[in-house]
């Protein structure tokens, strides 16, 4: 799909952000295929001169032989908390008790205070507290004074304890929506109060944190959008016309992504004698039930399960797709939508949470109400029937990414936030 030459040029962007601090990143799992944008963010920050040290609570989601060279290199330099086991946990407890008894006691007090007499929460909080001691001691060895956590759930709870025990700087990038459904259990009010600042990937995410926190802390909440590299994810010329309309869905196979309703939609389209094929990329808890459902439709060959695939294969699948669809029931803003839009693939998704900030209905993509099967079938049918609509949405979608969701531009903005707000 062609776009305006002017729009398609990467925007000139200054990378000067003043003083560039050194800071630690904490994520739940790193690298992780469904969170590859975090790795890209870290690498881009380093290219801007930041000294980023990464800790991961859990090991990578794949062995090194299945990683890209970039992922393997990141894995080799990452501190993996759980890999140090009980011995590492015991050492962290002992070191903190001996060198920082006041902080240790303060952390234990927060373990109890946040549990609110709930024994299960008390146990979980003590586990997070233990991981926090390990992260805090790792930061001390690396001479790191600020911890930035991606995702506002369990990893941020660990970060909250690191802040209370060691007194370091603390910030979070909040994606949503899971933590918004359990504000009290995820301690959102306490996290906002303790943080130096919170990066919200959308205005929707910012609004949910405003709802969960006191007005006096709202100045900490800044919108910092994610992005993709429009040079890596770019339209591929010369796609061969096919008699089968290819629909691609990329994402974890979980109830929140709505893949079951997408299979229902494909069944309806096939019953209309339309030649259509759905490719599902990803793995997850719903895989067996999705396969079972796909086997029940009249033309099961219309559904292809690709499994987990590497980045090169994902780009090839985008290039072969006529449309991209992810009919989610709950989301932050899916990066896979940004990737598809950047590659000139027209998208159909749901009008929920932060997605309308990315896609304007009828302009950059088509939005339907979540769970509305008839609307989903209708939107996909519109794309199948109207080549001019596909062309226009594809062109506008890529322009939208270039203007608002360019990875390098948005990482430069994030770097400026860090340079301004991270304490020296």
C-alpha positions as CSV (number, residue, x, y, z in Angstrom):
1,X,0.0,0.0,0.0
2,X,1.4,3.3,-1.0
3,X,1.4,6.3,1.3
4,X,2.4,9.9,0.9
5,X,6.1,10.3,0.4
6,X,6.1,13.1,2.9
7,X,4.2,11.1,5.5
8,X,6.3,8.0,5.0
9,X,9.6,9.6,5.8
10,X,10.8,9.1,9.4
11,X,10.4,12.4,11.1
12,X,13.5,14.3,12.1
13,X,13.9,14.0,15.8
14,X,16.5,15.4,18.1
15,X,18.0,12.8,20.5
16,X,19.3,15.4,22.9
17,X,17.7,14.9,26.3
18,X,20.2,16.7,28.5
19,X,21.6,14.7,31.4
20,X,21.0,11.0,30.8
21,X,20.7,9.0,34.1
22,X,21.6,5.4,34.8
23,X,18.7,3.4,36.0
24,X,17.5,-0.2,36.6
25,X,14.5,-1.8,34.8
26,X,12.4,-4.5,36.4
27,X,10.1,-6.7,34.3
28,X,8.2,-9.9,35.1
29,X,9.8,-11.9,32.2
30,X,12.5,-10.7,29.9
31,X,12.8,-11.3,27.0
32,X,9.2,-12.3,26.3
33,X,7.8,-12.6,22.8
34,X,4.5,-10.9,23.6
35,X,6.4,-8.0,25.4
36,X,9.1,-7.6,22.8
37,X,8.5,-3.8,22.8
38,X,10.1,-3.6,26.2
39,X,13.3,-5.0,24.8
40,X,13.2,-2.5,21.9
41,X,12.6,0.3,24.3
42,X,15.6,-0.7,26.4
43,X,17.9,-1.0,23.4
44,X,16.8,2.4,22.0
45,X,17.4,4.1,25.4
46,X,20.9,2.7,25.4
47,X,21.4,4.1,21.9
48,X,20.5,7.5,23.4
49,X,23.2,7.1,26.0
50,X,21.3,5.7,28.9
51,X,22.9,3.1,31.2
52,X,20.1,0.6,31.6
53,X,20.4,-2.5,33.8
54,X,17.6,-5.0,33.5
55,X,16.3,-7.4,36.2
56,X,13.6,-10.0,35.4
57,X,11.6,-11.9,38.1
58,X,11.2,-14.9,35.8
59,X,13.5,-16.5,33.1
60,X,12.9,-15.9,29.4
61,X,9.9,-17.5,27.7
62,X,12.2,-19.4,25.4
63,X,15.6,-21.1,25.5
64,X,18.6,-19.2,23.9
65,X,18.5,-21.3,20.7
66,X,15.0,-20.1,20.0
67,X,15.8,-16.4,20.5
68,X,17.0,-13.8,18.1
69,X,20.7,-12.7,18.5
70,X,19.4,-9.5,20.0
71,X,17.2,-11.3,22.5
72,X,20.0,-13.7,23.5
73,X,22.4,-10.8,24.1
74,X,19.9,-9.1,26.3
75,X,19.2,-12.4,28.2
76,X,22.9,-12.8,28.9
77,X,23.2,-9.4,30.6
78,X,19.9,-9.7,32.6
79,X,19.7,-10.4,36.3
80,X,17.1,-13.2,36.9
81,X,15.7,-13.1,40.4
82,X,14.2,-16.6,40.7
83,X,17.3,-18.3,39.2
84,X,19.1,-17.5,42.5
85,X,16.7,-19.7,44.4
86,X,16.3,-20.0,48.2
87,X,20.0,-19.4,48.7
88,X,19.9,-16.1,47.0
89,X,16.8,-15.1,48.9
90,X,18.4,-16.0,52.2
91,X,21.5,-14.0,51.4
92,X,19.4,-11.0,50.5
93,X,17.5,-11.2,53.7
94,X,20.7,-11.5,55.8
95,X,22.5,-8.7,53.9
96,X,19.5,-6.3,54.3
97,X,19.0,-7.1,58.0
98,X,22.7,-6.5,58.7
99,X,23.2,-3.4,56.6
100,X,19.8,-1.8,56.6
101,X,17.7,-3.1,59.5
102,X,15.5,0.0,59.6
103,X,14.6,-0.5,55.9
104,X,14.0,-4.2,56.5
105,X,11.6,-3.5,59.3
106,X,9.8,-0.8,57.3
107,X,9.4,-3.3,54.5
108,X,7.9,-5.9,56.8
109,X,5.5,-3.4,58.2
110,X,4.2,-2.7,54.6
111,X,3.9,-6.5,54.0
112,X,1.5,-6.7,56.9
113,X,-0.2,-3.3,56.3
114,X,-1.1,-4.1,52.7
115,X,-2.3,-7.6,53.5
116,X,-5.1,-6.3,55.7
117,X,-5.4,-9.5,57.7
118,X,-5.7,-11.6,54.6
119,X,-3.4,-14.7,55.1
120,X,-3.1,-15.4,51.4
121,X,-2.1,-11.8,50.6
122,X,0.3,-11.9,53.6
123,X,2.1,-14.9,52.1
124,X,2.2,-13.4,48.6
125,X,3.4,-10.0,50.0
126,X,6.2,-11.7,51.8
127,X,7.3,-13.4,48.6
128,X,7.2,-10.1,46.8
129,X,9.2,-8.6,49.7
130,X,11.8,-11.3,49.4
131,X,12.1,-10.6,45.6
132,X,12.4,-6.9,46.4
133,X,15.3,-7.6,48.8
134,X,17.1,-9.5,46.0
135,X,16.4,-6.7,43.5
136,X,17.5,-4.1,46.0
137,X,20.8,-5.8,46.7
138,X,21.4,-6.3,43.0
139,X,20.8,-2.6,42.5
140,X,23.2,-1.8,45.4
141,X,25.9,-3.9,43.7
142,X,25.3,-2.1,40.4
143,X,25.2,1.3,42.1
144,X,21.7,1.9,40.8
145,X,19.5,4.5,42.6
146,X,16.3,4.4,40.5
147,X,14.1,1.5,39.6
148,X,11.6,1.6,36.7
149,X,9.1,-1.2,36.4
150,X,7.1,-2.2,33.3
151,X,3.5,-3.1,34.1
152,X,1.6,-2.0,37.1
153,X,0.8,-5.4,38.6
154,X,3.0,-7.9,40.5
155,X,6.3,-6.5,39.3
156,X,5.3,-3.1,40.5
157,X,4.4,-4.5,43.9
158,X,8.0,-5.8,44.1
159,X,9.1,-2.3,43.1
160,X,6.9,-0.8,45.8
161,X,8.7,-2.9,48.4
162,X,12.1,-2.0,46.9
163,X,11.2,1.7,47.4
164,X,10.1,1.3,51.0
165,X,13.1,-0.8,52.0
166,X,15.9,0.9,50.2
167,X,14.5,4.4,49.6
168,X,15.5,4.4,45.9
169,X,13.7,6.3,43.2
170,X,10.7,4.4,41.8
171,X,8.6,4.7,38.7
172,X,6.3,2.5,36.6
173,X,5.0,2.2,33.1
174,X,1.3,1.2,33.4
175,X,-0.3,-0.6,30.5
176,X,-3.6,-1.9,31.9
177,X,-6.2,-3.2,31.9
178,X,-5.8,-6.1,34.3
179,X,-4.6,-4.1,37.3
180,X,-7.5,-1.7,36.9
181,X,-10.0,-4.5,37.6
182,X,-8.4,-5.1,41.1
183,X,-7.3,-1.7,42.2
184,X,-7.2,-2.6,45.9
185,X,-5.5,-6.0,45.4
186,X,-2.9,-4.4,43.1
187,X,-2.3,-1.6,45.6
188,X,-2.7,1.1,42.8
189,X,-3.3,3.9,45.3
190,X,-0.2,3.0,47.3
191,X,1.9,2.6,44.1
192,X,0.9,6.0,42.8
193,X,1.6,7.6,46.2
194,X,5.1,6.0,46.5
195,X,6.2,6.6,42.9
196,X,8.2,9.6,41.7
197,X,6.2,9.4,38.5
198,X,4.0,7.0,36.5
199,X,4.2,6.6,32.7
200,X,0.8,5.7,31.3
201,X,0.7,4.2,27.8
202,X,-2.6,5.9,27.0
203,X,-4.9,8.6,28.3
204,X,-7.3,5.9,29.3
205,X,-4.7,4.3,31.5
206,X,-4.0,7.7,33.0
207,X,-7.7,8.2,33.8
208,X,-7.9,4.8,35.6
209,X,-5.0,5.8,37.8
210,X,-6.6,9.2,38.5
211,X,-9.7,7.3,39.6
212,X,-7.6,5.2,42.0
213,X,-5.5,7.9,43.5
214,X,-5.6,11.3,45.2
215,X,-5.7,14.4,43.2
216,X,-2.5,15.6,44.8
217,X,-0.6,12.8,42.9
218,X,-2.1,13.4,39.5
219,X,0.9,15.5,38.5
220,X,3.0,12.3,38.6
221,X,0.9,10.7,35.8
222,X,2.3,11.3,32.4
223,X,1.2,9.8,29.1
224,X,4.1,8.1,27.4
225,X,3.0,6.1,24.4
226,X,4.5,2.9,23.1
227,X,5.5,2.5,19.4
228,X,7.0,0.4,16.6
229,X,9.8,0.9,14.2
230,X,8.1,2.0,10.9
231,X,11.2,1.1,9.0
232,X,11.2,-2.5,10.3
233,X,7.4,-2.7,10.0
234,X,6.8,-1.2,6.6
235,X,4.5,-2.1,3.7
236,X,5.8,-4.8,1.5
237,X,5.3,-4.2,-2.3
238,X,4.4,-6.8,-4.8
239,X,1.9,-8.9,-2.7
240,X,0.3,-11.4,-5.1
241,X,-3.5,-11.3,-5.3
242,X,-5.1,-14.4,-3.9
243,X,-8.6,-15.9,-4.2
244,X,-8.6,-16.4,-0.5
245,X,-9.0,-13.4,1.8
246,X,-6.3,-13.7,4.5
247,X,-7.2,-12.5,8.0
248,X,-4.4,-12.4,10.6
249,X,-4.7,-12.4,14.4
250,X,-1.6,-12.1,16.6
251,X,-1.8,-12.4,20.4
252,X,-1.9,-14.7,23.4
253,X,-4.6,-17.3,23.1
254,X,-6.6,-16.1,26.1
255,X,-10.2,-15.2,26.9
256,X,-9.4,-11.5,26.9
257,X,-8.3,-11.5,23.3
258,X,-11.7,-12.8,22.0
259,X,-10.4,-15.3,19.5
260,X,-13.4,-17.6,20.0
261,X,-15.7,-14.9,18.7
262,X,-13.4,-14.4,15.8
263,X,-13.7,-18.1,14.9
264,X,-17.4,-17.7,15.0
265,X,-17.1,-14.7,12.6
266,X,-15.0,-16.7,10.2
267,X,-17.6,-19.5,10.3
268,X,-20.4,-16.9,9.4
269,X,-18.3,-15.6,6.5
270,X,-17.6,-19.1,5.2
271,X,-21.3,-19.8,5.4
272,X,-21.8,-16.8,3.1
273,X,-19.7,-18.6,0.5
274,X,-16.8,-16.3,1.0
275,X,-13.3,-17.6,0.6
276,X,-11.6,-16.6,3.8
277,X,-8.7,-17.9,5.9
278,X,-7.8,-17.0,9.5
279,X,-4.3,-17.4,10.8
280,X,-4.0,-17.4,14.6
281,X,-0.5,-16.6,15.9
282,X,0.3,-17.2,19.5
283,X,-0.1,-19.7,22.4
284,X,-2.0,-19.7,25.6
285,X,-4.6,-21.2,27.9
286,X,-7.4,-21.1,25.3
287,X,-5.5,-23.0,22.6
288,X,-7.1,-26.4,23.2
289,X,-10.7,-24.9,23.3
290,X,-10.0,-22.8,20.2
291,X,-8.7,-25.9,18.3
292,X,-11.8,-27.8,19.4
293,X,-14.1,-25.0,18.2
294,X,-12.3,-24.7,14.9
295,X,-12.6,-28.4,14.2
296,X,-16.4,-28.1,14.6
297,X,-17.0,-25.6,11.8
298,X,-18.1,-26.7,8.4
299,X,-14.8,-25.7,6.8
300,X,-12.1,-26.2,9.5
301,X,-9.4,-25.6,6.9
302,X,-10.3,-21.9,7.2
303,X,-8.5,-21.8,10.5
304,X,-4.8,-22.1,10.7
305,X,-2.9,-22.2,14.0
306,X,0.6,-20.8,13.5
307,X,1.7,-21.2,17.2
308,X,4.4,-18.9,18.5
309,X,6.6,-17.6,15.7
310,X,9.7,-15.5,15.5
311,X,9.7,-11.8,14.5
312,X,10.8,-12.5,10.9
313,X,7.8,-14.9,10.4
314,X,5.4,-12.4,12.0
315,X,6.5,-9.8,9.5
316,X,6.0,-12.2,6.7
317,X,2.5,-13.0,7.9
318,X,1.6,-9.3,8.1
319,X,2.9,-8.9,4.5
320,X,0.6,-11.8,3.3
321,X,-2.5,-10.6,5.2
322,X,-5.4,-8.8,3.6
323,X,-6.7,-7.7,7.1
324,X,-5.7,-7.9,10.7
325,X,-8.3,-8.5,13.4
326,X,-8.1,-8.8,17.2
327,X,-11.6,-8.6,18.8
328,X,-10.4,-8.1,22.3
329,X,-12.6,-7.8,25.4
330,X,-9.8,-6.2,27.5
331,X,-6.6,-4.4,26.4
332,X,-4.1,-1.7,27.0
333,X,-3.2,-0.7,23.5
334,X,-2.0,-3.8,21.5
335,X,1.4,-3.2,20.0
336,X,0.4,-5.8,17.3
337,X,-2.2,-3.4,16.1
338,X,0.6,-0.8,15.7
339,X,2.7,-3.3,13.8
340,X,-0.1,-4.2,11.4
341,X,-0.9,-0.6,10.8
342,X,2.7,0.3,10.1
343,X,2.8,-2.5,7.5
344,X,-0.2,-1.1,5.7
345,X,-2.6,-3.9,6.8
346,X,-6.2,-2.6,7.5
347,X,-7.3,-3.5,11.0
348,X,-10.6,-4.5,12.7
349,X,-10.7,-4.4,16.5
350,X,-12.9,-3.4,19.4
351,X,-13.9,0.0,20.7
352,X,-12.5,-0.5,24.2
353,X,-10.0,1.1,26.7
354,X,-7.2,2.9,24.9
355,X,-7.7,1.5,21.4
356,X,-9.7,4.5,20.1
357,X,-6.7,6.6,20.9
358,X,-4.8,4.6,18.3
359,X,-7.6,3.9,15.7
360,X,-10.3,6.3,14.7
361,X,-13.2,4.3,13.4
362,X,-13.6,4.5,9.7
363,X,-10.4,6.4,9.3
364,X,-7.4,4.4,10.6
365,X,-9.4,1.1,11.0
366,X,-12.8,-0.3,11.8
367,X,-14.0,-0.5,15.4
368,X,-16.8,-2.7,16.7
369,X,-18.4,-3.2,20.1
370,X,-16.8,-6.1,22.1
371,X,-18.7,-9.4,21.9
372,X,-20.9,-8.1,19.0
373,X,-20.6,-10.9,16.5
374,X,-22.9,-9.4,13.9
375,X,-20.8,-6.2,13.9
376,X,-17.6,-8.1,13.6
377,X,-18.8,-10.1,10.7
378,X,-20.1,-6.9,9.1
379,X,-16.8,-5.1,9.5
380,X,-14.8,-8.0,8.0
381,X,-17.2,-8.3,5.2
382,X,-16.9,-4.6,4.4
383,X,-13.2,-4.9,4.1
384,X,-13.5,-8.0,1.9
385,X,-16.0,-6.2,-0.5
386,X,-14.4,-2.7,-0.7
387,X,-10.9,-2.5,-2.0
388,X,-10.9,1.3,-1.9
389,X,-11.8,1.2,1.8
390,X,-8.9,-1.3,2.5
391,X,-6.5,1.0,0.6
392,X,-7.7,4.1,2.4
393,X,-7.6,2.6,5.9
394,X,-4.2,1.0,5.2
395,X,-2.7,4.4,4.1
396,X,-4.2,6.3,7.0
397,X,-3.2,3.6,9.5
398,X,0.5,3.8,8.6
399,X,0.3,7.6,8.6
400,X,-1.2,7.4,12.2
401,X,1.8,5.3,13.3
402,X,4.3,7.7,11.7
403,X,2.7,10.6,13.4
404,X,2.0,9.3,16.9
405,X,3.4,5.8,17.5
406,X,6.9,5.9,16.0
407,X,9.1,4.0,18.4
408,X,12.2,6.2,18.2
409,X,10.3,9.4,18.6
410,X,8.3,8.1,21.6
411,X,11.5,6.6,23.3
412,X,13.1,10.1,22.9
413,X,10.0,11.5,24.8
414,X,10.4,8.8,27.4
415,X,14.1,9.6,27.7
416,X,13.2,13.3,28.3
417,X,10.8,12.2,31.1
418,X,13.6,10.2,32.7
419,X,16.1,13.0,32.3
420,X,13.7,15.4,34.0
421,X,12.2,13.3,36.7
422,X,14.8,10.6,37.8
423,X,16.7,11.9,40.8
424,X,20.4,12.0,40.4
